[in-house]
Structure formats: structure tokens, C-alpha cells
């Protein structure tokens, strides 16, 4: 895992949509993560880490 991915994962834990936005922009991944974060913070974190690492 590179330093860029490490920083994205840290951002994904603190502010999940921001971490996803930095990699994918306003793509569908960002909107799914934003919706999950609004519905519940933990699902947003889990999805963000899944998208960034996977």
C-alpha cells in the first residue's frame, strides 16, 4: 500500500466521501458513499475503505 493510498484511507475514516472523491471525483462511487454516510457513518467508512483498497 503506497503513501497515497494510506492518506486516502485515513481521510476515508475521518470523512468518507472526501477520501472517495479524491480518487474518483463525482463518480457513482462518491454518490453511493455520500448516501451511505448520510444514512450511517459506519457504512460510509466501510464502503469507502472497500472502494479505496479493493
PyMOL Python script that loads the backbone (N, CA, C, O; Angstrom):
from pymol import cmd

cmd.read_pdbstr("""\
ATOM      1  N   UNK A   1       0.866  -1.178   0.000  1.00  0.00           N
ATOM      2  CA  UNK A   1       0.000   0.000   0.000  1.00  0.00           C
ATOM      3  C   UNK A   1       0.904   1.230   0.000  1.00  0.00           C
ATOM      4  O   UNK A   1       1.755   1.387   0.875  1.00  0.00           O
ATOM      5  N   UNK A   2       0.709   2.094  -0.986  1.00  0.00           N
ATOM      6  CA  UNK A   2       1.518   3.290  -1.116  1.00  0.00           C
ATOM      7  C   UNK A   2       1.091   4.384  -0.154  1.00  0.00           C
ATOM      8  O   UNK A   2       0.051   4.278   0.496  1.00  0.00           O
ATOM      9  N   UNK A   3       1.888   5.424  -0.065  1.00  0.00           N
ATOM     10  CA  UNK A   3       1.574   6.519   0.852  1.00  0.00           C
ATOM     11  C   UNK A   3       0.307   7.260   0.417  1.00  0.00           C
ATOM     12  O   UNK A   3      -0.431   7.779   1.255  1.00  0.00           O
ATOM     13  N   UNK A   4       0.059   7.306  -0.892  1.00  0.00           N
ATOM     14  CA  UNK A   4      -1.157   7.969  -1.381  1.00  0.00           C
ATOM     15  C   UNK A   4      -2.402   7.208  -0.917  1.00  0.00           C
ATOM     16  O   UNK A   4      -3.371   7.817  -0.464  1.00  0.00           O
ATOM     17  N   UNK A   5      -2.373   5.881  -1.030  1.00  0.00           N
ATOM     18  CA  UNK A   5      -3.500   5.068  -0.582  1.00  0.00           C
ATOM     19  C   UNK A   5      -3.664   5.181   0.918  1.00  0.00           C
ATOM     20  O   UNK A   5      -4.789   5.229   1.415  1.00  0.00           O
ATOM     21  N   UNK A   6      -2.562   5.225   1.648  1.00  0.00           N
ATOM     22  CA  UNK A   6      -2.617   5.359   3.101  1.00  0.00           C
ATOM     23  C   UNK A   6      -3.316   6.659   3.492  1.00  0.00           C
ATOM     24  O   UNK A   6      -4.157   6.658   4.391  1.00  0.00           O
ATOM     25  N   UNK A   7      -2.984   7.753   2.840  1.00  0.00           N
ATOM     26  CA  UNK A   7      -3.631   9.035   3.133  1.00  0.00           C
ATOM     27  C   UNK A   7      -5.109   9.012   2.769  1.00  0.00           C
ATOM     28  O   UNK A   7      -5.938   9.580   3.480  1.00  0.00           O
ATOM     29  N   UNK A   8      -5.438   8.356   1.660  1.00  0.00           N
ATOM     30  CA  UNK A   8      -6.846   8.250   1.270  1.00  0.00           C
ATOM     31  C   UNK A   8      -7.642   7.443   2.291  1.00  0.00           C
ATOM     32  O   UNK A   8      -8.786   7.785   2.592  1.00  0.00           O
ATOM     33  N   UNK A   9      -7.045   6.372   2.829  1.00  0.00           N
ATOM     34  CA  UNK A   9      -7.729   5.560   3.837  1.00  0.00           C
ATOM     35  C   UNK A   9      -7.917   6.362   5.121  1.00  0.00           C
ATOM     36  O   UNK A   9      -8.973   6.267   5.747  1.00  0.00           O
ATOM     37  N   UNK A  10      -6.929   7.143   5.526  1.00  0.00           N
ATOM     38  CA  UNK A  10      -7.069   7.994   6.712  1.00  0.00           C
ATOM     39  C   UNK A  10      -8.205   8.989   6.499  1.00  0.00           C
ATOM     40  O   UNK A  10      -9.026   9.192   7.393  1.00  0.00           O
ATOM     41  N   UNK A  11      -8.260   9.610   5.327  1.00  0.00           N
ATOM     42  CA  UNK A  11      -9.361  10.532   5.018  1.00  0.00           C
ATOM     43  C   UNK A  11     -10.689   9.797   4.978  1.00  0.00           C
ATOM     44  O   UNK A  11     -11.714  10.345   5.384  1.00  0.00           O
ATOM     45  N   UNK A  12     -10.684   8.556   4.491  1.00  0.00           N
ATOM     46  CA  UNK A  12     -11.920   7.776   4.425  1.00  0.00           C
ATOM     47  C   UNK A  12     -12.452   7.470   5.818  1.00  0.00           C
ATOM     48  O   UNK A  12     -13.662   7.347   6.004  1.00  0.00           O
ATOM     49  N   UNK A  13     -11.576   7.348   6.785  1.00  0.00           N
ATOM     50  CA  UNK A  13     -12.017   7.099   8.160  1.00  0.00           C
ATOM     51  C   UNK A  13     -12.572   8.388   8.771  1.00  0.00           C
ATOM     52  O   UNK A  13     -13.586   8.356   9.468  1.00  0.00           O
ATOM     53  N   UNK A  14     -11.920   9.504   8.517  1.00  0.00           N
ATOM     54  CA  UNK A  14     -12.360  10.777   9.096  1.00  0.00           C
ATOM     55  C   UNK A  14     -13.575  11.351   8.374  1.00  0.00           C
ATOM     56  O   UNK A  14     -14.568  11.710   9.006  1.00  0.00           O
ATOM     57  N   UNK A  15     -13.491  11.435   7.051  1.00  0.00           N
ATOM     58  CA  UNK A  15     -14.573  11.975   6.208  1.00  0.00           C
ATOM     59  C   UNK A  15     -14.698  11.079   4.982  1.00  0.00           C
ATOM     60  O   UNK A  15     -14.059  11.342   3.963  1.00  0.00           O
ATOM     61  N   UNK A  16     -15.504  10.031   5.060  1.00  0.00           N
ATOM     62  CA  UNK A  16     -15.549   9.034   3.986  1.00  0.00           C
ATOM     63  C   UNK A  16     -15.761   9.577   2.571  1.00  0.00           C
ATOM     64  O   UNK A  16     -15.045   9.151   1.665  1.00  0.00           O
ATOM     65  N   UNK A  17     -16.701  10.487   2.333  1.00  0.00           N
ATOM     66  CA  UNK A  17     -16.881  10.945   0.947  1.00  0.00           C
ATOM     67  C   UNK A  17     -15.666  11.690   0.388  1.00  0.00           C
ATOM     68  O   UNK A  17     -15.428  11.658  -0.819  1.00  0.00           O
ATOM     69  N   UNK A  18     -14.904  12.354   1.243  1.00  0.00           N
ATOM     70  CA  UNK A  18     -13.737  13.107   0.764  1.00  0.00           C
ATOM     71  C   UNK A  18     -12.666  12.151   0.242  1.00  0.00           C
ATOM     72  O   UNK A  18     -12.057  12.401  -0.798  1.00  0.00           O
ATOM     73  N   UNK A  19     -12.440  11.055   0.969  1.00  0.00           N
ATOM     74  CA  UNK A  19     -11.451  10.084   0.519  1.00  0.00           C
ATOM     75  C   UNK A  19     -11.807   9.482  -0.828  1.00  0.00           C
ATOM     76  O   UNK A  19     -10.935   9.299  -1.678  1.00  0.00           O
ATOM     77  N   UNK A  20     -13.073   9.176  -1.027  1.00  0.00           N
ATOM     78  CA  UNK A  20     -13.527   8.604  -2.299  1.00  0.00           C
ATOM     79  C   UNK A  20     -13.490   9.670  -3.396  1.00  0.00           C
ATOM     80  O   UNK A  20     -13.133   9.373  -4.536  1.00  0.00           O
ATOM     81  N   UNK A  21     -13.854  10.900  -3.058  1.00  0.00           N
ATOM     82  CA  UNK A  21     -13.857  11.984  -4.043  1.00  0.00           C
ATOM     83  C   UNK A  21     -12.459  12.236  -4.602  1.00  0.00           C
ATOM     84  O   UNK A  21     -12.311  12.502  -5.795  1.00  0.00           O
ATOM     85  N   UNK A  22     -11.441  12.155  -3.760  1.00  0.00           N
ATOM     86  CA  UNK A  22     -10.085  12.422  -4.228  1.00  0.00           C
ATOM     87  C   UNK A  22      -9.640  11.417  -5.280  1.00  0.00           C
ATOM     88  O   UNK A  22      -8.844  11.753  -6.156  1.00  0.00           O
ATOM     89  N   UNK A  23     -10.142  10.191  -5.205  1.00  0.00           N
ATOM     90  CA  UNK A  23      -9.739   9.202  -6.197  1.00  0.00           C
ATOM     91  C   UNK A  23     -10.679   9.167  -7.407  1.00  0.00           C
ATOM     92  O   UNK A  23     -10.210   9.069  -8.541  1.00  0.00           O
ATOM     93  N   UNK A  24     -11.979   9.244  -7.189  1.00  0.00           N
ATOM     94  CA  UNK A  24     -12.945   9.022  -8.268  1.00  0.00           C
ATOM     95  C   UNK A  24     -13.680  10.277  -8.728  1.00  0.00           C
ATOM     96  O   UNK A  24     -14.429  10.216  -9.703  1.00  0.00           O
ATOM     97  N   UNK A  25     -13.492  11.410  -8.058  1.00  0.00           N
ATOM     98  CA  UNK A  25     -14.226  12.612  -8.429  1.00  0.00           C
ATOM     99  C   UNK A  25     -15.706  12.442  -8.106  1.00  0.00           C
ATOM    100  O   UNK A  25     -16.056  11.783  -7.127  1.00  0.00           O
ATOM    101  N   UNK A  26     -16.568  13.028  -8.915  1.00  0.00           N
ATOM    102  CA  UNK A  26     -18.013  12.936  -8.661  1.00  0.00           C
ATOM    103  C   UNK A  26     -18.631  11.737  -9.367  1.00  0.00           C
ATOM    104  O   UNK A  26     -19.738  11.825  -9.897  1.00  0.00           O
ATOM    105  N   UNK A  27     -17.921  10.630  -9.373  1.00  0.00           N
ATOM    106  CA  UNK A  27     -18.436   9.405  -9.986  1.00  0.00           C
ATOM    107  C   UNK A  27     -19.478   8.746  -9.099  1.00  0.00           C
ATOM    108  O   UNK A  27     -19.831   9.252  -8.034  1.00  0.00           O
ATOM    109  N   UNK A  28     -19.955   7.613  -9.564  1.00  0.00           N
ATOM    110  CA  UNK A  28     -21.016   6.905  -8.852  1.00  0.00           C
ATOM    111  C   UNK A  28     -20.530   6.421  -7.475  1.00  0.00           C
ATOM    112  O   UNK A  28     -21.323   6.330  -6.538  1.00  0.00           O
ATOM    113  N   UNK A  29     -19.240   6.114  -7.350  1.00  0.00           N
ATOM    114  CA  UNK A  29     -18.702   5.673  -6.065  1.00  0.00           C
ATOM    115  C   UNK A  29     -18.853   6.760  -5.004  1.00  0.00           C
ATOM    116  O   UNK A  29     -19.185   6.480  -3.853  1.00  0.00           O
ATOM    117  N   UNK A  30     -18.603   8.004  -5.411  1.00  0.00           N
ATOM    118  CA  UNK A  30     -18.739   9.128  -4.477  1.00  0.00           C
ATOM    119  C   UNK A  30     -20.169   9.267  -3.989  1.00  0.00           C
ATOM    120  O   UNK A  30     -20.403   9.437  -2.793  1.00  0.00           O
ATOM    121  N   UNK A  31     -21.139   9.197  -4.914  1.00  0.00           N
ATOM    122  CA  UNK A  31     -22.540   9.399  -4.533  1.00  0.00           C
ATOM    123  C   UNK A  31     -23.050   8.259  -3.656  1.00  0.00           C
ATOM    124  O   UNK A  31     -23.830   8.489  -2.732  1.00  0.00           O
ATOM    125  N   UNK A  32     -22.615   7.031  -3.939  1.00  0.00           N
ATOM    126  CA  UNK A  32     -23.007   5.904  -3.086  1.00  0.00           C
ATOM    127  C   UNK A  32     -22.444   6.107  -1.686  1.00  0.00           C
ATOM    128  O   UNK A  32     -23.140   5.902  -0.691  1.00  0.00           O
ATOM    129  N   UNK A  33     -21.174   6.511  -1.616  1.00  0.00           N
ATOM    130  CA  UNK A  33     -20.548   6.715  -0.308  1.00  0.00           C
ATOM    131  C   UNK A  33     -21.195   7.870   0.447  1.00  0.00           C
ATOM    132  O   UNK A  33     -21.371   7.788   1.662  1.00  0.00           O
ATOM    133  N   UNK A  34     -21.549   8.935  -0.246  1.00  0.00           N
ATOM    134  CA  UNK A  34     -22.211  10.064   0.397  1.00  0.00           C
ATOM    135  C   UNK A  34     -23.556   9.630   0.981  1.00  0.00           C
ATOM    136  O   UNK A  34     -23.888   9.982   2.113  1.00  0.00           O
ATOM    137  N   UNK A  35     -24.315   8.876   0.216  1.00  0.00           N
ATOM    138  CA  UNK A  35     -25.606   8.383   0.689  1.00  0.00           C
ATOM    139  C   UNK A  35     -25.433   7.471   1.907  1.00  0.00           C
ATOM    140  O   UNK A  35     -26.166   7.598   2.887  1.00  0.00           O
ATOM    141  N   UNK A  36     -24.465   6.554   1.843  1.00  0.00           N
ATOM    142  CA  UNK A  36     -24.227   5.661   2.982  1.00  0.00           C
ATOM    143  C   UNK A  36     -23.765   6.431   4.215  1.00  0.00           C
ATOM    144  O   UNK A  36     -24.131   6.083   5.338  1.00  0.00           O
ATOM    145  N   UNK A  37     -22.968   7.468   4.012  1.00  0.00           N
ATOM    146  CA  UNK A  37     -22.500   8.271   5.146  1.00  0.00           C
ATOM    147  C   UNK A  37     -23.652   9.050   5.766  1.00  0.00           C
ATOM    148  O   UNK A  37     -23.709   9.201   6.986  1.00  0.00           O
ATOM    149  N   UNK A  38     -24.566   9.543   4.944  1.00  0.00           N
ATOM    150  CA  UNK A  38     -25.732  10.253   5.478  1.00  0.00           C
ATOM    151  C   UNK A  38     -26.623   9.301   6.266  1.00  0.00           C
ATOM    152  O   UNK A  38     -27.144   9.656   7.323  1.00  0.00           O
ATOM    153  N   UNK A  39     -26.792   8.087   5.742  1.00  0.00           N
ATOM    154  CA  UNK A  39     -27.644   7.107   6.419  1.00  0.00           C
ATOM    155  C   UNK A  39     -26.999   6.556   7.687  1.00  0.00           C
ATOM    156  O   UNK A  39     -27.696   6.212   8.642  1.00  0.00           O
ATOM    157  N   UNK A  40     -25.698   6.474   7.698  1.00  0.00           N
ATOM    158  CA  UNK A  40     -24.985   5.988   8.868  1.00  0.00           C
ATOM    159  C   UNK A  40     -23.496   6.128   8.637  1.00  0.00           C
ATOM    160  O   UNK A  40     -22.989   5.732   7.587  1.00  0.00           O
ATOM    161  N   UNK A  41     -22.801   6.677   9.588  1.00  0.00           N
ATOM    162  CA  UNK A  41     -21.382   6.984   9.418  1.00  0.00           C
ATOM    163  C   UNK A  41     -20.546   5.726   9.176  1.00  0.00           C
ATOM    164  O   UNK A  41     -19.659   5.728   8.323  1.00  0.00           O
ATOM    165  N   UNK A  42     -20.820   4.665   9.912  1.00  0.00           N
ATOM    166  CA  UNK A  42     -20.036   3.429   9.813  1.00  0.00           C
ATOM    167  C   UNK A  42     -20.171   2.781   8.425  1.00  0.00           C
ATOM    168  O   UNK A  42     -19.152   2.394   7.854  1.00  0.00           O
ATOM    169  N   UNK A  43     -21.381   2.644   7.857  1.00  0.00           N
ATOM    170  CA  UNK A  43     -21.458   2.092   6.495  1.00  0.00           C
ATOM    171  C   UNK A  43     -20.680   2.928   5.474  1.00  0.00           C
ATOM    172  O   UNK A  43     -20.111   2.378   4.531  1.00  0.00           O
ATOM    173  N   UNK A  44     -20.652   4.232   5.654  1.00  0.00           N
ATOM    174  CA  UNK A  44     -19.874   5.095   4.760  1.00  0.00           C
ATOM    175  C   UNK A  44     -18.392   4.810   4.851  1.00  0.00           C
ATOM    176  O   UNK A  44     -17.702   4.790   3.832  1.00  0.00           O
ATOM    177  N   UNK A  45     -17.890   4.590   6.060  1.00  0.00           N
ATOM    178  CA  UNK A  45     -16.473   4.265   6.262  1.00  0.00           C
ATOM    179  C   UNK A  45     -16.146   2.920   5.630  1.00  0.00           C
ATOM    180  O   UNK A  45     -15.147   2.783   4.924  1.00  0.00           O
ATOM    181  N   UNK A  46     -16.988   1.935   5.885  1.00  0.00           N
ATOM    182  CA  UNK A  46     -16.739   0.590   5.363  1.00  0.00           C
ATOM    183  C   UNK A  46     -16.712   0.611   3.836  1.00  0.00           C
ATOM    184  O   UNK A  46     -15.819   0.026   3.224  1.00  0.00           O
ATOM    185  N   UNK A  47     -17.675   1.277   3.224  1.00  0.00           N
ATOM    186  CA  UNK A  47     -17.708   1.335   1.759  1.00  0.00           C
ATOM    187  C   UNK A  47     -16.507   2.105   1.214  1.00  0.00           C
ATOM    188  O   UNK A  47     -15.919   1.695   0.213  1.00  0.00           O
ATOM    189  N   UNK A  48     -16.138   3.199   1.848  1.00  0.00           N
ATOM    190  CA  UNK A  48     -15.007   3.997   1.363  1.00  0.00           C
ATOM    191  C   UNK A  48     -13.720   3.179   1.398  1.00  0.00           C
ATOM    192  O   UNK A  48     -12.946   3.200   0.441  1.00  0.00           O
ATOM    193  N   UNK A  49     -13.489   2.465   2.485  1.00  0.00           N
ATOM    194  CA  UNK A  49     -12.276   1.653   2.582  1.00  0.00           C
ATOM    195  C   UNK A  49     -12.320   0.517   1.563  1.00  0.00           C
ATOM    196  O   UNK A  49     -11.305   0.192   0.946  1.00  0.00           O
ATOM    197  N   UNK A  50     -13.489  -0.084   1.387  1.00  0.00           N
ATOM    198  CA  UNK A  50     -13.651  -1.149   0.395  1.00  0.00           C
ATOM    199  C   UNK A  50     -13.319  -0.649  -1.016  1.00  0.00           C
ATOM    200  O   UNK A  50     -12.637  -1.337  -1.775  1.00  0.00           O
ATOM    201  N   UNK A  51     -13.798   0.538  -1.363  1.00  0.00           N
ATOM    202  CA  UNK A  51     -13.576   1.093  -2.694  1.00  0.00           C
ATOM    203  C   UNK A  51     -12.114   1.490  -2.876  1.00  0.00           C
ATOM    204  O   UNK A  51     -11.544   1.257  -3.942  1.00  0.00           O
ATOM    205  N   UNK A  52     -11.499   2.081  -1.859  1.00  0.00           N
ATOM    206  CA  UNK A  52     -10.144   2.577  -1.996  1.00  0.00           C
ATOM    207  C   UNK A  52      -9.097   1.473  -1.986  1.00  0.00           C
ATOM    208  O   UNK A  52      -8.101   1.556  -2.705  1.00  0.00           O
ATOM    209  N   UNK A  53      -9.312   0.451  -1.185  1.00  0.00           N
ATOM    210  CA  UNK A  53      -8.313  -0.609  -1.064  1.00  0.00           C
ATOM    211  C   UNK A  53      -8.548  -1.704  -2.105  1.00  0.00           C
ATOM    212  O   UNK A  53      -7.600  -2.289  -2.630  1.00  0.00           O
ATOM    213  N   UNK A  54      -9.813  -1.971  -2.392  1.00  0.00           N
ATOM    214  CA  UNK A  54     -10.143  -3.074  -3.305  1.00  0.00           C
ATOM    215  C   UNK A  54      -9.977  -2.790  -4.738  1.00  0.00           C
ATOM    216  O   UNK A  54     -10.231  -3.658  -5.573  1.00  0.00           O
TER     217      UNK A  54
END
""", "prot")
cmd.dss("prot")
cmd.show_as("cartoon", "prot")
cmd.util.cbc("prot")
cmd.orient("prot")
